[in-house]
Amino acid sequence: MKKTLLLTPGPTQIPADLCAALGRPIIHHRTPQFQQVLKEVQQGLQYVLGTQSDVYLLACSGTGTMEAAVCNLVSPGDKVITVEGGKFGERWTELCQVYGGDIRVVKVTWGKAAQAKQIKDLLDKEPDIKAVFVTLNETSTAVSTNIQAIAEVTRKTDAVLVVDAISGLGAMELKMDEWGADVVASASHKGFMLPPGLGFVAVNEKAFKLVERCASPRYYFDFRKSKKALAQTDTPFTPAIGIIIALAESLKKFREAGLDKMLAEYARLAQATRAAGQALGMEAFPDAECCSSALSALRVPAGVDGEKLVKIMRDTYGVTMAGGQDELKGKVVRIAHMGAIDEFDLLAGIGCLEKVLKQLGHKFAMGAGVKAAQEVLNA
Ligand SMILES: *Cc1c(COP(=O)(O)O)cnc(C)c1O
C-alpha cells in the first residue's frame, strides 16, 4: 500500500489530532459552546498575527479573503498600488481591476523582492493613493517581501497596507501591530494545517475607516457585517463550523510550541532544503536575500523534465511536491516548510527527489542531497 507525503505549499498535511478534531459531530453555531470556540480562535489568531484588531472569519478559500479585502477597501476610481512579482501579486492587480481601482503596478522580476523605496516614491508622488497591496510570501516564486520596511513607509501616510499572508502566516514572521500592517489576509490550508474552506482577515482601525467609506458593492464579504457580528461573538452567516473548531486546536499548537520556535524551525528546514538543492545541482530560484522560509523553489537541472519529475514522485512514490506555475512551469520544484512538515518528512522528500532525478538521467552522487540537509539539520 502506497503512503502519501504532502510537501506542497497548500494544502498542507493535516496532523492526526486535527483530523480527529475535524471528524467531531457538528454543533450549531448560535450556541454558547461555539461562542467559546470563536473566542479562542479570535485570541489565537491575534497571537499569531501580533494584533489586537478584529479578525473576521469567512467561509472561502484564500482568494476569497483577497477579494473581501479589495471590495471593502477599493472604490471605483481609487488610486491603489499593487506589487507583482509572481502569480499571487498579479491576483491583487486583477482583483483591483474588477473593482475599478486606478492601479499603479510595481512590477518585480520573478525571483526578486519589491523594495520599500519603490512604494515610497509612488506615495510621495501621489499622496492620494488609498491602498497598497503586497504579498508576504509569494508562493509561486518562494520570495519573501520585507513587509516591515514597506509598513514603515505606509504608516506615515494615509495609505492602507494590505498583506496577502495566505501562505506566510504561521510560517514566517509577521507583526501586524508592531510593524503597522493594516489588513492581513490568510486561510486555513497552508500554515494552519487544515483543509481549505476557511479564510480570515484582520482589519485595523485605520483600514476600517476606508471600509466605511467604500463605495463598492458587497454583500457576503461586507466587513461591516462581520464587525457587528463579532462584537456579539457571532458571524453574519453560517461559518465553516468544523474547520473553526479544528482551528482552535491548531492554534493551541502554536501557543504550546511558541510561535517564535515554530518559525525558527521552518527557517531551519528551508536552510536544509536549499543546502540539499545546492548539492544536487538545483539552486534556489529566488535571490539569496529574499528566499522565503515558508517554502523553497529549487531550479530543475538542465536536461531534466521538471513536470515529469514532479509527476513521477507523486504518482509512483506518493511524494507530492509542487511544480512551477506560469513562466516557471517545468522549471522549479517547490517544497513547503510550514504547518506539520518536519525534518523527517523533508529528508524523505529529498530522498525521493534524488531517486527520480537519477531515473531521469541527472548526474550527482546518490545521497548528496540528504547528506547536505542532514549536515544543516544536525549542525
Ligand atoms: C494559496 C495562496 C493564495 C490563494 O489561495 P486559494 O486558497 O487557492 O484561493 C493566495 N495568495 C498566496 C500567497 C497563496 O499562497
The ligand as an SDF file (V2000), in Angstrom:
LIG
                    3D

 15 15  0  0  0  0  0  0  0  0999 V2000
   -2.5920   29.8470   -1.8070 C   0  0  0  0  0  0  0  0  0  0  0  0
   -2.4120   31.2980   -1.9830 C   0  0  0  0  0  0  0  0  0  0  0  0
   -3.4420   32.1460   -2.3870 C   0  0  0  0  0  0  0  0  0  0  0  0
   -4.7860   31.6760   -2.8710 C   0  0  0  0  0  0  0  0  0  0  0  0
   -5.4080   30.8130   -2.1260 O   0  0  0  0  0  0  0  0  0  0  0  0
   -6.6100   29.8760   -2.6510 P   0  0  0  0  0  0  0  0  0  0  0  0
   -6.9080   29.1800   -1.4000 O   0  0  0  0  0  0  0  0  0  0  0  0
   -6.0830   28.9990   -3.7380 O   0  0  0  0  0  0  0  0  0  0  0  0
   -7.7010   30.7410   -3.1010 O   0  0  0  0  0  0  0  0  0  0  0  0
   -3.1970   33.4940   -2.4370 C   0  0  0  0  0  0  0  0  0  0  0  0
   -2.0040   34.0010   -2.1430 N   0  0  0  0  0  0  0  0  0  0  0  0
   -0.9750   33.2270   -1.7680 C   0  0  0  0  0  0  0  0  0  0  0  0
    0.3290   33.8530   -1.4780 C   0  0  0  0  0  0  0  0  0  0  0  0
   -1.1510   31.8490   -1.6870 C   0  0  0  0  0  0  0  0  0  0  0  0
   -0.1190   31.0600   -1.3420 O   0  0  0  0  0  0  0  0  0  0  0  0
  1  2  1  0
  2  3  1  0
  2 14  2  0
  3  4  1  0
  3 10  2  0
  4  5  1  0
  5  6  1  0
  6  7  2  0
  6  8  1  0
  6  9  1  0
 10 11  1  0
 11 12  2  0
 12 13  1  0
 12 14  1  0
 14 15  1  0
M  END
$$$$
